[in-house]
Amino acid sequence: GGLRSAAREQVWVLMLDARHRLICCETVAVGSINSSRLLPRDVLAPALRAGAAALVVAHNHPSGEPSPSRADRVVTEALRSAAALIGIPMLDHIIVAARGHHSFREVEGWDVVAAA
């Protein structure tokens, strides 16, 4: 069940409190990710409404392959900059797939305290 086996691509935002505990989780997009479809406001508006102190974005790859596409990378950078700008750091973007997952924080060595 859940993201790993979903037939369509879905984007989730996990809203966290100041101690990085989960406040709530919301699906913000269904369908393929690209910069024209997923805007920073789609991710940041729910986080602002929830009073989140930080957030994590997750989405699935129905293909089963977790490695990020070029679009995933472009969207991730845009979301990360926008989140940093409004003071709700994006701690990670996780791609979930049948054959494992990809964590931008782990792979790209993100500094969790401050986004560039």
C-alpha positions in Angstrom: 0.0 0.0 0.0 0.9 3.7 0.1 3.2 5.6 -2.1 5.5 2.7 -3.0 2.8 0.9 -4.9 0.6 3.8 -6.2 -0.1 3.5 -9.9 0.1 7.3 -10.5 2.7 9.7 -9.4 1.7 11.6 -6.2 3.4 14.3 -4.2 3.1 14.5 -0.5 4.2 17.1 2.0 5.0 16.1 5.5 4.6 19.0 7.9 6.9 19.0 11.0 7.0 20.9 14.2 10.0 22.6 15.8 11.3 19.2 17.1 10.7 17.6 13.6 7.8 15.6 14.8 5.0 15.0 12.2 2.1 17.4 12.5 0.3 16.2 9.4 0.7 15.0 5.9 -1.1 16.2 2.7 -1.2 15.1 -0.9 -0.5 18.2 -3.0 -0.3 16.8 -6.5 -1.3 13.8 -8.5 0.2 13.1 -11.9 3.7 13.6 -13.3 6.0 16.1 -11.6 7.2 19.0 -13.7 7.9 22.6 -12.9 4.8 23.8 -14.6 2.5 21.5 -12.6 4.1 21.6 -9.1 4.6 25.1 -7.9 6.3 26.1 -4.6 3.0 27.5 -3.4 1.3 24.1 -3.7 3.8 22.8 -1.2 4.3 25.8 1.0 0.7 26.9 1.4 -0.3 23.8 3.4 2.9 24.1 5.5 2.0 27.7 6.3 -1.6 26.8 7.2 -0.4 23.9 9.4 2.1 26.2 11.2 4.9 23.9 10.3 8.5 24.6 11.4 10.0 22.4 8.7 8.8 20.1 5.9 9.8 17.0 3.9 8.5 16.4 0.4 8.0 12.9 -0.9 6.8 11.5 -4.2 6.6 8.1 -5.9 7.9 6.7 -9.2 5.4 4.2 -10.5 8.1 2.9 -12.9 9.8 1.3 -9.8 13.1 3.2 -10.4 13.9 5.6 -7.6 16.6 7.7 -9.3 15.6 11.4 -9.8 14.8 12.7 -13.2 16.1 16.1 -14.4 12.6 17.5 -13.7 12.8 16.1 -10.1 16.1 17.9 -9.6 14.8 21.3 -11.0 11.6 21.1 -8.9 13.6 20.2 -5.8 15.9 23.2 -6.1 13.0 25.5 -6.7 11.0 24.2 -3.7 14.1 24.2 -1.4 14.9 27.9 -2.2 11.3 29.0 -1.8 11.0 27.1 1.5 14.2 28.6 2.8 13.0 32.1 1.8 9.9 31.8 3.9 11.7 30.2 6.8 10.2 26.7 6.7 13.3 24.6 5.8 12.8 21.7 3.4 14.7 18.9 5.2 14.5 16.3 2.4 12.9 15.3 -0.8 12.4 11.5 -0.9 11.5 9.6 -4.0 9.8 6.3 -3.2 9.7 3.4 -5.6 9.3 -0.4 -5.7 13.1 -0.8 -6.0 14.1 1.4 -3.1 14.1 5.1 -2.4 16.3 8.2 -3.1 16.9 10.8 -0.4 18.2 14.1 -1.7 19.5 15.0 1.8 21.5 11.8 2.0 22.7 11.6 -1.6 23.4 15.3 -2.1 24.7 15.8 1.4 22.3 18.6 2.3 23.1 20.7 5.3 19.9 20.4 7.2 20.3 23.5 9.3 20.3 26.0 6.4 19.5 25.6 2.8 21.7 27.4 0.3 
